[in-house]
Amino acid sequence: VEQAHFDLRVWRAEGYRYLLQLGLLGPELLPRAMASVREAADAIPGYRGWDVQLDVLKRLCREDGEPMRAWLQALTDRSTASGLPGHVLVPRLGDLALCWGLLGESEQVAKLWSLAEPLIDSDLQPFERPAAMARFAEALVLGGQQELGRVIFVAALEKARAHQNPRSRARAGADICLALSRCGMDETSIAEHLDQLMG
């Protein structure tokens, strides 16, 4: 794809994304706008178009409905069969898991976690692993799997505590605490592990 055509495709997709993000479209226009941004993003080669779609889905996945679920399922299927390297795939699986979690689809989240879990240790840098795990834990808690989410949060805290670099340890702790806050999990159930990280 020539650069000029590539840029036009990106700008078109970004334009539709911006309209959706404004939140000014009524229910009668939302499905058409969703279809337009999906079509425009599909025309972008590589996985840049997937990122545009993921960004929209992350903002709109609370809009439950068949068009949203079908779009999310299609992107999930494409991502899991993409053959992308682990360090590229894991963050995308985490974003997809969060969307499914917001829709209450805990089984979908658990499937994505089972795909991502071995890649986190094999393909991510040590400083990236706690935040990646916290993303899935957040999605699981949002989807209703509180106990599995708690277990993964604890494992993420243990990985963060193992960092020798204080800055990396503090950054990982912040990422985990933000995920805990977003999903509304009761922190008392992992208070001991949080204390160990901060101590």
PAPA-952672 format. One line per field, with one value per atom (N, C-alpha, C): z, y, x; residue number from 1. Coordinates in nm, 4 decimals, m for minus. Each point is the difference from the previous one (the first is absolute). Layout:
residues N
up	Z ...
north	Y ...
east	X ...
pos	NUM ...
***
This chain:
residues 199
up	0.0000 0.0000 0.0000 m0.0949 m0.0036 0.1262 0.0396 0.1248 0.0005 m0.1136 m0.0056 0.0226 m0.0642 0.0186 0.1429 0.0539 0.1386 0.0944 m0.0170 0.0869 m0.0110 m0.1225 m0.0188 0.0726 m0.0062 0.0684 0.1508 0.0508 0.1438 0.0409 m0.0764 0.0344 m0.0044 m0.0973 m0.0096 0.1236 0.0354 0.1175 0.1270 0.0119 0.1175 0.0075 m0.1158 m0.0021 0.0531 m0.0453 0.0516 0.1488 0.0399 0.1416 0.0838 m0.0495 0.0742 0.0171 m0.1052 0.0097 0.1076 0.0042 0.1015 0.1401 0.0126 0.1322 0.0550 m0.0885 0.0469 0.0794 m0.0284 0.0731 m0.0356 m0.1173 m0.0390 m0.0937 m0.0399 m0.0935 0.0748 m0.0485 0.0624 m0.0326 0.0635 m0.0225 m0.1437 m0.0736 m0.1380 m0.0930 0.0390 m0.0830 0.0450 0.1248 0.0550 m0.0803 m0.0359 m0.0774 m0.1336 m0.0677 m0.1283 0.0194 0.1051 0.0261 0.0367 0.0777 0.0348 m0.1249 m0.0902 m0.1237 m0.0852 0.0009 m0.0805 0.0513 0.1308 0.0544 m0.0163 0.0097 m0.0201 m0.1445 m0.0944 m0.1417 m0.0323 0.0536 m0.0270 0.0615 0.1203 0.0666 m0.0684 m0.0520 m0.0695 m0.1258 m0.0550 m0.1219 0.0276 0.1294 0.0367 0.0096 m0.0752 0.0047 0.1333 0.0276 0.1253 0.1175 0.1202 0.1170 0.0516 m0.0774 0.0399 0.0002 m0.0989 m0.0045 0.1181 0.0486 0.1177 0.1212 0.0080 0.1140 0.0006 m0.1204 m0.0090 0.0503 m0.0454 0.0418 0.1508 0.0505 0.1432 0.0825 m0.0471 0.0733 0.0074 m0.1097 0.0002 0.0916 m0.0115 0.0812 0.1486 0.0391 0.1415 0.0535 m0.0865 0.0437 m0.0077 m0.0863 m0.0242 0.0467 0.0590 0.0279 0.1096 0.0679 0.0942 m0.0738 m0.1304 m0.0825 m0.0426 0.0883 m0.0290 m0.1163 m0.0801 m0.1147 m0.1023 m0.0893 m0.0966 m0.0909 m0.0537 m0.0851 0.0731 0.1257 0.0770 0.0268 0.0400 0.0300 m0.1244 m0.1123 m0.1250 m0.0413 0.0141 m0.0340 0.0926 0.1279 0.0972 m0.0234 m0.0321 m0.0255 m0.1246 m0.1037 m0.1237 0.0241 0.0763 0.0273 0.0926 0.0917 0.0868 m0.0817 m0.0914 m0.0843 m0.0862 m0.0569 m0.0840 0.0815 0.1199 0.0824 0.0473 0.0435 0.0530 m0.1096 m0.1257 m0.1113 m0.0811 0.0525 m0.0788 m0.0162 0.0963 m0.0043 0.0339 0.0628 0.0415 0.1072 0.0068 0.1092 0.1346 0.1017 0.1309 0.0564 m0.0180 0.0602 m0.0660 m0.1218 m0.0687 0.0325 0.0086 0.0183 0.1409 0.1023 0.1378 0.0351 m0.0319 0.0329 m0.0710 m0.1231 m0.0732 0.0622 0.0414 0.0694 0.1308 0.0684 0.1233 m0.0233 m0.1075 m0.0321 m0.0369 m0.0781 m0.0348 0.1253 0.0903 0.1244 0.0811 0.0033 0.0748 m0.0598 m0.1330 m0.0651 0.0364 m0.0070 0.0357 0.1479 0.0843 0.1420 0.0272 m0.0697 0.0179 m0.0461 m0.0912 m0.0447 0.0873 0.1028 0.0902 m0.0536 m0.1031 m0.0645 0.0581 0.1195 0.0699 m0.0705 m0.0678 m0.0690 m0.1139 m0.0707 m0.1069 0.0578 0.1141 0.0652 0.0395 0.0576 0.0445 m0.1181 m0.1148 m0.1188 m0.0452 m0.0009 m0.0421 0.0995 0.1284 0.1015 m0.0217 m0.0341 m0.0214 m0.1187 m0.0985 m0.1137 0.0377 0.0805 0.0311 0.1094 0.0930 0.1182 m0.0343 m0.0886 m0.0297 m0.0745 m0.0763 m0.0772 0.0885 0.1120 0.0879 0.0508 0.0406 0.0508 m0.1114 m0.1135 m0.1059 m0.0927 m0.0172 m0.1041 0.0508 0.1238 0.0537 0.0857 0.0059 0.0897 0.1447 0.0955 0.1397 0.0498 m0.0407 0.0507 m0.0611 m0.1102 m0.0645 0.0582 0.0651 0.0370 0.1057 0.1085 0.1000 m0.0560 m0.0799 m0.0556 m0.0942 m0.0804 m0.0910 0.0775 0.1070 0.0824 0.0685 0.0468 0.0668 m0.0952 m0.1280 m0.1000 m0.0087 m0.0027 m0.0055 0.1320 0.1110 0.1295 0.0097 m0.0460 m0.0026 m0.0830 m0.1187 m0.0889 0.0640 0.0685 0.0647 0.1122 0.0797 0.1086 m0.0575 m0.1046 m0.0632 m0.0572 m0.0492 m0.0571 0.1018 0.1268 0.1050 0.0597 m0.0525 0.0565 0.1034 0.1138 0.1047 0.0497 0.0238 0.0608 m0.0950 m0.1263 m0.0951 m0.0199 m0.0029 m0.0101 0.1181 0.1208 0.1198 m0.0083 m0.0459 m0.0105 m0.0963 m0.1098 m0.0993 0.0511 0.0720 0.0604 0.0973 0.0809 0.0958 m0.0755 m0.1065 m0.0785 m0.0631 m0.0447 m0.0564 0.1055 0.1217 0.1091 0.0346 m0.0045 0.0283 m0.1056 m0.1260 m0.1057 0.0176 0.0381 0.0223 0.1154 0.1061 0.1183 m0.0319 m0.1024 m0.0359 m0.0768 m0.0448 m0.0732 0.0919 m0.0486 0.0764 m0.0094 m0.1131 m0.0217 0.0725 0.0955 0.0740 m0.0899 m0.1052 m0.0899 m0.0721 m0.0500 m0.0670 0.0969 0.1227 0.1016 0.0305 0.0127 0.0297 m0.1167 m0.1228 m0.1177 m0.0114 0.0225 m0.0063 0.1078 0.1202 0.1066 m0.0345 m0.0624 m0.0394 m0.1039 m0.0978 m0.1031 0.0613 0.0957 0.0642 0.0830 0.0744 0.0825 m0.0852 m0.1153 m0.0902 m0.0522 m0.0351 m0.0469 0.1104 0.1225 0.1140 0.0178 m0.0134 0.0173 m0.1095 m0.1240 m0.1117 0.0098 0.0466 0.0052 0.1305 0.0974 0.1249 0.0940 m0.0136 0.0855 0.1426 0.0962 0.1409 0.0257 0.0285 0.0156 0.1290 0.0928 0.1257 m0.0221 m0.1083 m0.0253 m0.0454 m0.0401 m0.0410 0.0734 0.1114 0.0733 0.0420 0.0410 0.0452 m0.1117 m0.1200 m0.1141 m0.0416 0.0117 m0.0281 0.1005 0.1266 0.1039 m0.0246 m0.0435 m0.0271 m0.1154 m0.1015 m0.1135 0.0445 0.0772 0.0409 0.1070 0.0737 0.1054 m0.0543
north	m0.1189 0.1189 0.1234 0.0906 0.1236 0.0810 0.0806 0.0740 0.0913 0.0660 0.0922 m0.0751 m0.1187 m0.0782 m0.0532 m0.0404 m0.0482 0.1101 0.1199 0.1119 0.0310 m0.0028 0.0289 m0.1024 m0.1257 m0.1042 0.0193 0.0339 0.0247 0.1198 0.1084 0.1208 m0.0264 m0.0802 m0.0320 m0.0784 m0.1013 m0.0793 0.0844 0.0859 0.0861 0.0971 0.0474 0.0920 m0.0653 m0.1214 m0.0726 m0.0296 m0.0339 m0.0271 0.1241 0.1160 0.1240 0.0271 m0.0246 0.0198 m0.0893 m0.1232 m0.0916 0.0436 0.0474 0.0387 0.1244 0.0824 0.1198 m0.0365 m0.1175 m0.0440 0.0754 0.0634 0.0815 m0.0733 m0.1218 m0.0738 m0.0732 0.0148 m0.0685 m0.1483 m0.0754 m0.1455 m0.0386 0.0885 m0.0330 0.0143 0.0805 0.0216 m0.0810 m0.0485 m0.0700 m0.1245 m0.0886 m0.1186 0.0360 0.1036 0.0413 0.0546 0.0785 0.0544 m0.1100 m0.0987 m0.1116 m0.0775 m0.0221 m0.0704 0.0799 0.1317 0.0845 m0.0025 0.0111 m0.0014 m0.1381 m0.1032 m0.1354 m0.0201 0.0452 m0.0117 0.0798 0.1216 0.0843 m0.0596 m0.0530 m0.0567 m0.1289 m0.0776 m0.1241 0.0275 0.1204 0.0349 0.0382 0.0145 0.0358 m0.1281 m0.0124 m0.1236 m0.0154 m0.1252 m0.0269 0.0039 0.0103 0.0004 0.1402 0.1036 0.1364 0.0153 m0.0608 0.0076 m0.0693 m0.1092 m0.0678 0.0924 0.0757 0.0902 0.1074 0.0510 0.0991 m0.0618 m0.1218 m0.0655 m0.0278 m0.0457 m0.0277 0.1263 0.1112 0.1250 0.0401 m0.0191 0.0304 m0.0960 m0.1284 m0.0993 0.0236 0.0393 0.0257 0.1121 0.0953 0.1133 m0.0289 m0.0937 m0.0218 m0.1356 m0.0833 m0.1362 m0.0077 0.1089 0.0002 0.0095 0.0350 0.0049 m0.1423 m0.0735 m0.1395 m0.0076 m0.1023 m0.0178 m0.0902 m0.0561 m0.0960 0.0583 0.1233 0.0536 0.0095 0.0426 0.0128 m0.1372 m0.0947 m0.1332 m0.0684 0.0165 m0.0610 0.0589 0.1301 0.0679 m0.0470 m0.0047 m0.0420 m0.1458 m0.0853 m0.1404 m0.0155 0.0758 m0.0071 0.0422 0.1060 0.0469 m0.0971 m0.0613 m0.1007 m0.1195 m0.0456 m0.1143 0.0310 0.1193 0.0392 0.0092 0.0533 0.0198 m0.1330 m0.0911 m0.1263 m0.0894 0.0245 m0.0793 0.0754 0.1118 0.0898 m0.0466 m0.0776 m0.0380 0.1130 0.1071 0.1110 m0.0461 0.0601 m0.0347 0.0346 m0.0748 0.0135 0.1401 0.0730 0.1330 0.0987 m0.0306 0.0821 m0.0489 m0.1313 m0.0588 0.0188 m0.0161 0.0023 0.1300 0.1191 0.1214 0.0064 m0.0517 0.0007 m0.0980 m0.1158 m0.0936 0.0596 0.0763 0.0654 0.1006 0.0771 0.0975 m0.0698 m0.1081 m0.0767 m0.0591 m0.0520 m0.0565 0.1055 0.1204 0.1067 0.0303 0.0029 0.0239 m0.1090 m0.1265 m0.1096 0.0064 0.0390 0.0121 0.1040 0.1125 0.1052 m0.0452 m0.0970 m0.0560 m0.1163 m0.0333 m0.1076 m0.1391 m0.0098 m0.1292 m0.0597 m0.0550 m0.0486 m0.1197 m0.0828 m0.1155 0.0440 0.1042 0.0544 0.0535 0.0685 0.0531 m0.1135 m0.1058 m0.1134 m0.0676 m0.0096 m0.0584 0.0838 0.1317 0.0880 m0.0072 m0.0094 m0.0135 m0.1283 m0.1100 m0.1267 0.0079 0.0830 0.0202 0.0889 0.1016 0.0986 m0.0447 m0.0799 m0.0335 m0.0548 m0.0997 m0.0493 0.1007 0.0899 0.0991 0.1101 0.0252 0.1083 m0.0276 m0.1233 m0.0347 m0.0214 m0.0510 m0.0341 0.1158 0.0950 0.1024 0.1436 0.0236 0.1359 0.0196 0.1251 0.0352 m0.0060 m0.0300 m0.0113 0.1214 0.1204 0.1184 0.0174 m0.0716 0.0095 m0.0990 m0.1040 m0.1115 0.0345 0.0716 0.0275 0.0786 0.1012 0.0797 m0.0828 m0.0860 m0.0860 m0.0938 m0.0576 m0.0902 0.0759 0.1200 0.0797 0.0348 0.0161 0.0301 m0.1135 m0.1224 m0.1152 m0.0190 0.0232 m0.0107 0.1001 0.1219 0.1033 m0.0469 m0.0552 m0.0465 m0.1126 m0.0912 m0.1116 0.0481 0.0931 0.0536 0.0710 0.0798 0.0680 m0.0999 m0.1132 m0.1012 m0.0902 0.0145 m0.0765 m0.1120 m0.0244 m0.1063 0.0606 0.0321 0.0700 m0.0801 m0.1288 m0.0792 m0.0178 m0.0327 m0.0141 0.1341 0.1079 0.1322 0.0288 m0.0369 0.0212 m0.0788 m0.1245 m0.0844 0.0624 0.0526 0.0593 0.1319 0.0777 0.1233 m0.0335 m0.1034 m0.0403 m0.0414 m0.0782 m0.0427 0.1198 0.0990 0.1206 0.0762 0.0068 0.0675 m0.0720 m0.1323 m0.0770 0.0276 0.0081 0.0315 0.1411 0.0924 0.1374 0.0063 m0.0754 0.0012 m0.0583 m0.0856 m0.0638 0.0930 0.1144 0.0939 0.0533 m0.0029 0.0543 0.1517 0.0524 0.1447 0.0660 0.0909 0.0632 0.0753 0.0632 0.0738 m0.0948 m0.1125 m0.0984 m0.0578 m0.0224 m0.0548 0.0992 0.1267 0.1021 0.0173 m0.0032 0.0155 m0.1170 m0.1211 m0.1174 0.0072 0.0436 0.0136 0.1002 0.1103 0.1012 m0.0556 m0.0736 m0.0591 m0.0956 m0.0799 m0.0963 0.0724 0.1013 0.0745 0.0713 0.0527 0.0640 m0.1015 m0.1193 m0.1046 m0.0398 m0.0112 m0.0323 0.1061 0.1244 0.1096 0.0001 m0.0242 0.0037 m0.1098 m0.1182 m0.1099 m0.0026 0.0834 0.0099 m0.1173 m0.0715 m0.1161 0.0434 m0.0757 0.0264 m0.0340 0.0999 m0.0204 m0.0726 m0.0117 m0.0669 m0.1479 m0.0581 m0.1412 m0.0245 0.1066 m0.0152 0.1016 0.0492 0.1061 m0.0426 m0.1260 m0.0474 0.0088 m0.0359 0.0026 0.1433 0.0895 0.1399 0.0569 m0.0348 0.0470 m0.0491 m0.1256 m0.0553 0.0733 0.0381 0.0732 0.1387 0.0674 0.1361 0.0023 m0.1101 m0.0030 m0.0350
east	0.0851 m0.0851 0.0883 m0.0251 0.0770 m0.0284 0.1009 m0.0115 m0.1220 m0.0268 m0.1136 m0.1317 m0.0128 m0.1219 m0.0097 0.1132 0.0017 m0.0465 0.0535 m0.0380 m0.1490 m0.0529 m0.1423 m0.0869 0.0409 m0.0766 0.0036 0.1174 0.0119 m0.0839 0.0075 m0.0763 m0.1501 m0.0444 m0.1423 m0.0444 0.0782 m0.0346 0.0037 0.1028 0.0112 m0.1168 m0.0470 m0.1134 m0.1266 m0.0269 m0.1162 0.0166 0.1213 0.0243 m0.0295 0.0426 m0.0225 m0.1495 m0.0780 m0.1447 m0.0603 0.0459 m0.0517 0.0403 0.1221 0.0501 m0.0689 m0.0541 m0.0708 m0.1250 m0.0550 m0.1178 m0.1264 m0.0034 m0.1144 m0.0957 0.0362 m0.0839 m0.1102 m0.1217 m0.1121 m0.0014 m0.0872 m0.0035 m0.0310 m0.0688 m0.0323 0.1204 0.0987 0.1189 0.1200 m0.0032 0.1160 0.0384 m0.0941 0.0411 0.0643 m0.0527 0.0581 0.1409 0.0191 0.1332 0.0985 m0.0456 0.0861 0.0419 m0.0955 0.0318 0.0981 m0.0125 0.0885 0.1430 0.0178 0.1364 0.0623 m0.0810 0.0521 0.0447 m0.0826 0.0355 0.1257 0.0078 0.1169 0.1255 m0.0115 0.1170 0.0454 m0.0946 0.0358 0.0814 m0.0123 0.0734 0.1448 0.0353 0.1369 0.0821 0.1083 0.0795 0.0732 0.0377 0.0700 m0.0958 0.0554 m0.0874 m0.0295 0.0378 m0.0376 m0.1527 m0.0653 m0.1459 m0.0651 0.0612 m0.0532 0.0077 0.1086 0.0156 m0.1083 m0.0346 m0.1075 m0.1306 m0.0296 m0.1231 m0.0001 0.1129 0.0091 m0.0229 0.0544 m0.0152 m0.1473 m0.0722 m0.1433 m0.0749 0.0317 m0.0701 0.0219 0.1207 0.0274 m0.0871 m0.0332 m0.0812 m0.1501 m0.0389 m0.1417 m0.0503 0.0857 m0.0434 m0.1053 m0.0271 m0.1124 m0.1326 0.0069 m0.1210 m0.0337 m0.0656 m0.0303 m0.0978 0.0148 m0.0873 0.0661 m0.0796 0.0525 0.1070 m0.0158 0.1078 0.1340 m0.0045 0.1238 0.0615 m0.0804 0.0507 0.0555 m0.0688 0.0469 0.1336 0.0146 0.1248 0.1122 m0.0298 0.1006 0.0405 m0.0980 0.0313 0.0867 m0.0324 0.0785 0.1443 0.0183 0.1356 0.0739 m0.0722 0.0608 0.0475 m0.0844 0.0370 0.1217 0.0021 0.1142 0.1278 m0.0114 0.1194 0.0570 m0.0867 0.0488 0.0582 m0.0392 0.0521 0.1049 0.0476 0.0841 0.1438 0.0493 0.1404 0.0948 m0.0515 0.0854 0.0980 0.1183 0.0924 m0.0620 0.0418 m0.0618 0.0019 0.1124 0.0088 m0.0958 m0.0447 m0.0995 m0.1404 m0.0161 m0.1327 m0.0548 0.0837 m0.0498 m0.0738 0.0540 m0.0760 m0.1344 m0.0068 m0.1268 m0.0995 0.0496 m0.0878 m0.0503 0.0843 m0.0422 m0.1103 0.0107 m0.1045 m0.1308 0.0110 m0.1196 m0.0640 0.0837 m0.0517 m0.0745 0.0527 m0.0667 m0.1377 m0.0084 m0.1296 m0.1001 0.0441 m0.0895 m0.0378 0.0951 m0.0300 m0.1064 0.0072 m0.0999 m0.1381 m0.0036 m0.1272 m0.0453 0.0806 m0.0373 0.0269 0.0825 0.0281 0.1286 m0.0125 0.1192 0.0643 m0.0798 0.0577 0.0912 m0.0405 0.0841 0.1301 m0.0088 0.1202 0.0927 m0.0571 0.0816 0.0705 m0.0678 0.0627 0.1193 m0.0171 0.1093 0.1160 m0.0319 0.1049 0.0796 m0.0685 0.0695 0.0950 m0.0324 0.0895 0.1184 m0.0273 0.1030 0.0960 m0.0484 0.0807 0.1388 0.0127 0.1359 0.0858 m0.0645 0.0758 0.0567 m0.0661 0.0451 0.1408 0.0249 0.1331 0.1018 m0.0461 0.0955 0.0331 m0.0948 0.0169 0.0055 m0.0393 0.0033 0.1238 0.0441 0.1090 m0.0492 0.0893 m0.0442 m0.0774 0.0414 m0.0689 m0.1392 m0.0301 m0.1311 m0.1006 0.0483 m0.0866 m0.1061 0.0338 m0.1036 m0.1187 0.0266 m0.1101 m0.0859 0.0643 m0.0760 m0.0908 0.0520 m0.0807 m0.1139 0.0290 m0.1029 m0.1140 0.0327 m0.1034 m0.1017 0.0509 m0.0897 m0.0740 0.0673 m0.0664 m0.1156 0.0253 m0.1047 m0.1190 0.0284 m0.1069 m0.0800 0.0694 m0.0688 m0.0910 0.0473 m0.0828 m0.1228 0.0204 m0.1125 m0.0999 0.0520 m0.0871 m0.0667 0.0374 m0.0665 0.0824 0.1208 0.0844 0.0948 m0.0565 0.0744 0.1204 m0.0200 0.1060 0.1188 m0.0279 0.1099 0.0699 m0.0775 0.0607 0.0909 m0.0440 0.0812 0.1309 m0.0095 0.1191 0.1019 m0.0484 0.0914 0.0561 m0.0811 0.0521 0.1138 m0.0186 0.1037 0.1267 m0.0163 0.1164 0.0712 m0.0785 0.0599 0.0789 m0.0535 0.0697 0.1300 m0.0023 0.1218 0.1073 m0.0419 0.0966 0.0550 m0.0873 0.0446 0.0998 m0.0274 0.0874 0.1381 0.0044 0.1272 0.0936 m0.0499 0.0852 0.1107 0.1221 0.1118 0.0063 m0.0467 0.0027 m0.1172 0.0255 m0.1102 m0.0977 0.0515 m0.0889 m0.0954 0.0524 m0.0851 m0.1023 0.0434 m0.0911 m0.1127 0.0352 m0.1010 m0.0969 0.0538 m0.0862 m0.0966 0.0511 m0.0866 m0.1080 0.0389 m0.0978 m0.1081 0.0384 m0.0983 m0.0967 0.0536 m0.0863 m0.1017 0.0457 m0.0893 m0.1062 0.0402 m0.0958 m0.1046 0.0415 m0.0962 m0.1012 0.0477 m0.0913 m0.0968 0.0502 m0.0864 m0.1082 0.0394 m0.0948 m0.1065 0.0428 m0.0952 m0.1058 0.0407 m0.0974 m0.0774 0.0398 m0.0751 0.0191 0.1110 0.0224 0.0341 m0.0487 0.0296 0.1468 0.0791 0.1434 0.0377 m0.0942 0.0340 0.0352 m0.0532 0.0267 0.1439 0.0692 0.1407 0.0875 m0.0505 0.0696 0.1394 0.0146 0.1303 0.1028 m0.0399 0.0909 0.0334 m0.0989 0.0266 0.0989 m0.0178 0.0920 0.1426 0.0125 0.1323 0.0672 m0.0793 0.0575 0.0463 m0.0845 0.0323 0.1075 0.0103 0.1011 0.1316
pos	1 1 1 2 2 2 3 3 3 4 4 4 5 5 5 6 6 6 7 7 7 8 8 8 9 9 9 10 10 10 11 11 11 12 12 12 13 13 13 14 14 14 15 15 15 16 16 16 17 17 17 18 18 18 19 19 19 20 20 20 21 21 21 22 22 22 23 23 23 24 24 24 25 25 25 26 26 26 27 27 27 28 28 28 29 29 29 30 30 30 31 31 31 32 32 32 33 33 33 34 34 34 35 35 35 36 36 36 37 37 37 38 38 38 39 39 39 40 40 40 41 41 41 42 42 42 43 43 43 44 44 44 45 45 45 46 46 46 47 47 47 48 48 48 49 49 49 50 50 50 51 51 51 52 52 52 53 53 53 54 54 54 55 55 55 56 56 56 57 57 57 58 58 58 59 59 59 60 60 60 61 61 61 62 62 62 63 63 63 64 64 64 65 65 65 66 66 66 67 67 67 68 68 68 69 69 69 70 70 70 71 71 71 72 72 72 73 73 73 74 74 74 75 75 75 76 76 76 77 77 77 78 78 78 79 79 79 80 80 80 81 81 81 82 82 82 83 83 83 84 84 84 85 85 85 86 86 86 87 87 87 88 88 88 89 89 89 90 90 90 91 91 91 92 92 92 93 93 93 94 94 94 95 95 95 96 96 96 97 97 97 98 98 98 99 99 99 100 100 100 101 101 101 102 102 102 103 103 103 104 104 104 105 105 105 106 106 106 107 107 107 108 108 108 109 109 109 110 110 110 111 111 111 112 112 112 113 113 113 114 114 114 115 115 115 116 116 116 117 117 117 118 118 118 119 119 119 120 120 120 121 121 121 122 122 122 123 123 123 124 124 124 125 125 125 126 126 126 127 127 127 128 128 128 129 129 129 130 130 130 131 131 131 132 132 132 133 133 133 134 134 134 135 135 135 136 136 136 137 137 137 138 138 138 139 139 139 140 140 140 141 141 141 142 142 142 143 143 143 144 144 144 145 145 145 146 146 146 147 147 147 148 148 148 149 149 149 150 150 150 151 151 151 152 152 152 153 153 153 154 154 154 155 155 155 156 156 156 157 157 157 158 158 158 159 159 159 160 160 160 161 161 161 162 162 162 163 163 163 164 164 164 165 165 165 166 166 166 167 167 167 168 168 168 169 169 169 170 170 170 171 171 171 172 172 172 173 173 173 174 174 174 175 175 175 176 176 176 177 177 177 178 178 178 179 179 179 180 180 180 181 181 181 182 182 182 183 183 183 184 184 184 185 185 185 186 186 186 187 187 187 188 188 188 189 189 189 190 190 190 191 191 191 192 192 192 193 193 193 194 194 194 195 195 195 196 196 196 197 197 197 198 198 198 199 199 199
***
